[in-house]
Amino acid sequence: MTPSAPPDLQLRTPAILGSIMLTAAIGLAGGSHHLLQTAEHRARLTAQSLAQTQHRLRQAEQTANQTQEALSRHASLLRTGISSPPDRVVWIEQLESLRKGISIPQLDYEISPERPLQPTASSTDAPPVLLANTLHVHADLPHEDAFLKFINTLHKAHAPIRPSRCQLSRQEEAGRAPGLTVRCDLDWIYLRLPTP
């Protein structure tokens, strides 16, 4: 028969083992709490990073949409012919064709030199410049429909036209067929784009 351990030792061993296990449990709980705080901190940083990325993505999508709209407007503007350089010979031929086609008894015209429609900025980056050539017209037309046909034909044949001044008056002189006297200033607009 083995001698039994003293009662002190019998009580001390479980207490020591219990305190070791308690210390280990406290260490595990502290380590778990630290891991949990670290994981929560990383989760917050990840959420912030995701929010910033989503914000940048929304901004990039908005910029892409605005760029697409601007390119679409630019292409539409170019289709109007506004960026084509003026061709005075074609204008004169068109006016002479109109003289014969509408039977205009009198047609006097003068095309002014090119001038900017807006002040030009003095910068190294050349912005687009809006230019105009003014067509001064003095004509005797048979009636208002002939005037509208005259303006519409010029408008379709060239770059955009902007009437800056137009005066129409009836002809009622003895010995002359009734008609319409027209004095108009029409700006043919041209957009000079910067060279790439």
C-alpha positions in Angstrom: 0.0 0.0 0.0 1.3 3.4 -1.0 1.5 6.0 1.5 -1.0 8.8 0.9 0.1 12.3 0.2 -0.3 14.8 3.0 -3.6 16.6 2.9 -1.9 19.9 2.3 -0.4 18.6 -0.9 -3.7 17.0 -1.9 -5.4 20.4 -1.7 -2.6 22.5 -3.1 -2.3 20.5 -6.4 -5.8 21.2 -7.6 -5.5 24.8 -6.5 -2.3 25.2 -8.5 -3.8 23.5 -11.5 -6.9 25.6 -11.1 -4.9 28.8 -11.0 -2.8 27.8 -14.0 -6.0 27.0 -15.9 -7.5 30.3 -14.8 -4.4 32.2 -15.9 -4.5 30.4 -19.2 -8.2 31.1 -19.6 -7.7 34.8 -18.8 -4.8 34.9 -21.3 -7.0 33.3 -24.0 -9.8 35.7 -23.2 -7.5 38.7 -23.4 -5.9 37.4 -26.7 -9.4 36.7 -28.1 -10.5 40.2 -27.1 -7.4 41.7 -28.8 -8.0 39.7 -31.9 -11.6 40.8 -32.0 -10.6 44.5 -31.6 -8.0 44.1 -34.4 -10.6 42.3 -36.6 -13.2 45.1 -35.9 -10.5 47.8 -36.7 -9.6 46.1 -40.0 -13.3 45.7 -40.8 -13.8 49.5 -40.2 -10.8 50.3 -42.4 -12.0 48.0 -45.1 -15.5 49.6 -45.0 -14.0 53.1 -45.2 -11.8 52.0 -48.1 -14.8 50.4 -49.9 -16.8 53.6 -49.4 -14.0 55.7 -50.8 -13.6 53.4 -53.8 -17.4 53.5 -54.4 -17.3 57.3 -54.2 -14.4 57.5 -56.7 -16.3 55.0 -59.0 -19.4 57.2 -58.9 -17.2 60.3 -59.7 -15.6 58.4 -62.6 -19.0 57.3 -63.9 -20.3 60.9 -63.7 -17.2 62.2 -65.5 -17.5 59.5 -68.2 -21.2 60.5 -68.7 -20.4 64.2 -68.9 -17.6 63.4 -71.4 -19.9 61.3 -73.5 -22.5 64.0 -73.5 -19.9 66.6 -74.5 -18.5 64.4 -77.3 -22.0 63.9 -78.6 -22.8 67.6 -78.5 -19.4 68.3 -80.2 -20.1 65.8 -83.0 -23.6 67.2 -83.4 -22.1 70.7 -83.7 -19.6 69.6 -86.2 -22.4 68.1 -88.4 -23.9 71.5 -88.7 -20.8 72.6 -90.7 -19.8 75.3 -88.3 -16.2 74.1 -88.2 -15.8 74.2 -92.0 -13.8 77.2 -93.2 -15.7 79.7 -95.2 -15.6 79.5 -98.9 -16.5 82.8 -100.5 -16.5 81.5 -104.0 -19.3 79.0 -103.1 -21.3 81.8 -101.5 -21.1 84.0 -104.6 -22.1 81.1 -106.8 -25.0 80.4 -104.5 -26.1 84.0 -104.5 -25.9 84.1 -108.3 -27.9 80.9 -108.5 -30.5 82.4 -106.2 -30.7 85.5 -108.4 -31.7 83.3 -111.4 -33.8 80.8 -109.5 -36.0 83.3 -107.7 -36.0 85.9 -110.5 -34.5 88.6 -108.3 -34.6 91.9 -110.4 -31.9 93.5 -108.2 -29.4 91.8 -105.9 -26.4 93.7 -104.4 -24.2 92.0 -101.8 -20.9 92.4 -100.1 -19.1 90.0 -97.8 -17.2 91.6 -95.0 -13.8 90.5 -93.7 -13.7 87.8 -91.0 -14.0 89.0 -87.5 -14.2 87.3 -84.0 -17.6 87.2 -82.4 -16.1 86.9 -78.9 -13.0 88.5 -77.4 -10.0 86.1 -77.7 -8.3 85.1 -74.5 -4.5 85.6 -74.5 -3.4 82.3 -73.2 -1.0 79.6 -74.3 -3.9 77.1 -74.7 -5.8 78.3 -77.8 -9.5 78.1 -77.1 -12.0 77.7 -79.9 -12.8 81.0 -81.5 -16.1 81.9 -83.0 -15.7 84.0 -86.2 -18.2 85.6 -88.5 -18.3 87.0 -92.0 -21.2 89.3 -92.5 -23.1 89.2 -95.8 -24.7 92.6 -96.5 -27.6 92.1 -98.9 -29.8 94.6 -100.7 -32.4 93.0 -102.9 -35.7 93.6 -104.6 -37.8 90.5 -104.3 -41.3 89.8 -105.8 -42.9 88.8 -102.5 -42.3 87.5 -98.9 -42.2 83.9 -100.0 -39.3 84.7 -102.2 -37.5 86.3 -99.2 -38.1 83.1 -97.1 -36.9 80.9 -99.9 -33.8 83.2 -100.3 -32.9 82.9 -96.5 -33.7 79.2 -96.3 -31.5 78.4 -99.3 -28.6 80.3 -97.8 -29.1 78.7 -94.5 -29.1 75.1 -96.0 -26.1 75.8 -98.2 -23.6 77.1 -95.7 -22.5 77.2 -92.2 -25.0 78.5 -89.6 -26.4 81.9 -90.5 -27.4 84.5 -87.9 -29.4 87.5 -89.1 -28.1 90.5 -87.2 -30.3 93.1 -88.9 -33.1 92.8 -91.4 -35.3 95.5 -92.9 -38.2 94.7 -95.2 -40.3 97.3 -96.9 -43.0 97.3 -99.6 -42.3 98.8 -103.0 -45.2 100.8 -104.1 -43.9 103.1 -106.8 -45.7 104.1 -109.9 -44.6 102.2 -113.0 -43.0 99.4 -110.9 -44.4 96.0 -110.1 -45.3 95.6 -106.4 -42.6 93.8 -104.4 -40.4 93.8 -101.4 -37.2 95.7 -100.8 -34.8 93.8 -98.4 -31.8 95.1 -96.6 -30.2 92.4 -94.4 -27.0 91.7 -92.6 -26.4 88.0 -92.2 -23.5 86.6 -90.1 -22.0 83.4 -91.5 -20.6 81.8 -88.3 -17.5 79.7 -88.3 -15.9 77.9 -85.3 -12.1 77.8 -85.5 -11.0 74.8 -83.4 -7.5 74.7 -81.8 -5.1 72.5 -83.6 -4.2 69.4 -81.6 
